[in-house]
Amino acid sequence: MASTLNAPLGSRGGHFFFLFVLVVQALLLSSQVTTERGDAVLRGLIVALLSPFQRGAEAVVGGARSTWNGYVDLRGVREDNQRLREEVARLEQVVWLERDLVASYRRLSGVLELAERLPYEPIVAEVIGLDASAWFRTITVNQGKNRGVVLNAPVVAAGGLVGRVISLGPDVAQIQLLTDRDCAVGALLTRTRNRGIVAGSGEQSSPSGLLLNYVSNLQDVVEGDPIVTSGIDGIYHKGIAIGRVASVRNGPRLFKTITVEPAAKLARLEEVFILPVVGDIEITEQVE
């Protein structure tokens, strides 16, 4: 019975061996047979069988190469963009520095022009602090008693009057600005020679921070009229620019309601001149 079961298996093994021998012989023959052009038939068959796989491999490799090249190009573009951003930032910094230099030149030119009109040598001080209110009613400067600064000394800037010294330390001084509610300055309208008092109002009463009080409704006042110190208050020398009339209307009683635009840029002060407290020395009248 065992021999009966093994017979078919043996016959199938013989068939496979016979097919294997035929394939080997065919390959040997094809390796010796050539085409009209002299190419081996076996080589052509191998090429034909492998060409689909080769094309697939080339497609994969080509895609990978294209992706890599794209990545390299994109990385190069990103690096170029970064360099361009850095260059733009550098140029913007240069522009800001140049603008700051121009602004400083103009400001210092105004300071020097004012110094030439003063009949005495002022004390130059830098602003190192200011109060936190909306209109900066006081500022602190870096000069004090050690440099000869005294209380009530008038303070001016390139544009005009700033205020007066109200407290002192050895090397610092606090200055009350014109816009302070407690500040009052004798004033003169240069066009008509009418007098009044410029006082700080605060931002709620006047957007400019200054009012010109005690000018009669009968007086001639128009917008743009220059205003200088009158010198009658005993603190501020005569002829220092205070500002210009910003608006004017008749008041409900005897006096006009007049707002004043300060001549000095009180919110952007950087350098100021502290004047000596001397007699009635008149400064060449300033008109901003």
Protein Blocks (a to p, Z undefined) as FASTA:
>chain_A
ZZmmmmmmmmmmmmmmmmmmmmmmmmmmmmmpccfkopafklmmmmmmmmmmmmmmmmmm
mmmmmmmmmmmmmmmmmmmmmmmmmmmmmmmmmmmmmmmmmmmmmmmmmmmmmmmmpcbd
cdddddfbdcfbfnopaccdfbdfknopaehiacddfklcfbdcfbdcfkbccdddfklm
kbccddddfklopacddddebjmlpmnlpacehiafkbccdehiacddehlnomacghia
fbdcfbdcddfblbccdddddfbdfklcfbdcddddddfddcddddZZ
